[in-house]
Amino acid sequence: MRLEDNRMYQNQIFDIIVKRALAGERAPQTGEYKSLPPIIKVLAKQGRIKVEVYAHNWRVIEILKGSNAGVRTKEPSGPGAPYLVY
């Protein structure tokens, strides 16, 4: 089974994102966890998160479901709009 198809691993990554958002920290970066980019996309397709990608691949993730809906990970320090939102 691919990690991105593993519901338990999806939930673990979602919990990590929520904890980082609550702490005002940066979203997890590629390489920190196995299969992170595909799992982030799965969570977005499920409607659990929204991802905004800024310059230098800085990602801001907003929680859309649960008691922490509306909480976001750390915003980029520079100006500019996201070039990709999913």
C-alpha positions as CSV (number, residue, x, y, z in Angstrom):
1,M,0.0,0.0,0.0
2,R,1.3,3.5,-0.9
3,L,1.6,5.8,2.1
4,E,-0.7,8.4,0.5
5,D,-3.4,5.7,0.5
6,N,-2.9,4.9,4.1
7,R,-5.6,6.7,6.1
8,M,-3.7,6.4,9.4
9,Y,-0.7,8.1,7.9
10,Q,-2.9,10.8,6.4
11,N,-4.3,11.5,9.8
12,Q,-0.8,11.6,11.3
13,I,0.3,14.2,8.8
14,F,-2.9,16.2,9.3
15,D,-2.3,16.2,13.0
16,I,1.3,17.4,12.4
17,I,0.0,20.3,10.2
18,V,-2.6,21.3,12.8
19,K,0.0,21.3,15.6
20,R,2.3,23.5,13.5
21,A,-0.5,25.9,12.6
22,L,-1.5,26.2,16.2
23,A,2.1,27.0,17.1
24,G,2.5,29.5,14.3
25,E,5.2,27.4,12.7
26,R,6.1,26.8,9.1
27,A,4.2,24.1,7.2
28,P,6.1,20.8,6.9
29,Q,8.6,20.8,4.0
30,T,9.3,18.2,1.4
31,G,11.7,15.7,2.8
32,E,10.6,15.9,6.4
33,Y,8.2,13.0,6.1
34,K,7.8,10.2,3.7
35,S,5.4,10.8,0.8
36,L,4.6,14.3,2.1
37,P,3.7,16.0,-1.2
38,P,1.2,13.3,-2.3
39,I,-0.4,13.2,1.1
40,I,-0.8,17.0,1.2
41,K,-2.6,16.8,-2.1
42,V,-4.8,14.0,-0.8
43,L,-5.7,16.0,2.3
44,A,-6.5,19.0,0.0
45,K,-8.7,16.9,-2.2
46,Q,-10.5,15.6,0.9
47,G,-11.3,19.2,1.8
48,R,-9.4,19.0,5.1
49,I,-6.8,21.7,4.1
50,K,-6.1,24.4,1.6
51,V,-2.6,25.0,0.4
52,E,-1.1,28.3,-0.9
53,V,2.3,28.1,-2.5
54,Y,4.4,31.3,-2.6
55,A,7.8,32.2,-3.9
56,H,10.6,29.7,-3.0
57,N,8.0,27.0,-2.5
58,W,6.9,28.5,0.8
59,R,3.6,26.8,1.7
60,V,0.9,28.2,3.9
61,I,-1.7,25.5,4.9
62,E,-5.1,26.4,6.3
63,I,-7.1,23.9,8.3
64,L,-10.6,23.6,6.8
65,K,-12.1,20.8,8.9
66,G,-12.5,20.2,12.7
67,S,-12.3,22.3,15.8
68,N,-9.2,24.2,14.4
69,A,-10.7,25.2,11.1
70,G,-9.4,28.6,10.0
71,V,-6.0,28.2,11.6
72,R,-3.0,28.7,9.3
73,T,0.7,27.8,9.3
74,K,3.2,30.6,9.3
75,E,2.9,33.2,6.5
76,P,5.8,34.0,4.3
77,S,7.9,37.0,5.4
78,G,8.1,38.6,1.9
79,P,5.4,40.3,-0.2
80,G,3.5,38.6,-3.0
81,A,0.5,36.5,-3.7
82,P,0.5,32.7,-3.9
83,Y,1.3,31.4,-7.4
84,L,-0.6,28.2,-6.7
85,V,-3.6,27.4,-4.5
86,Y,-5.2,23.9,-4.0
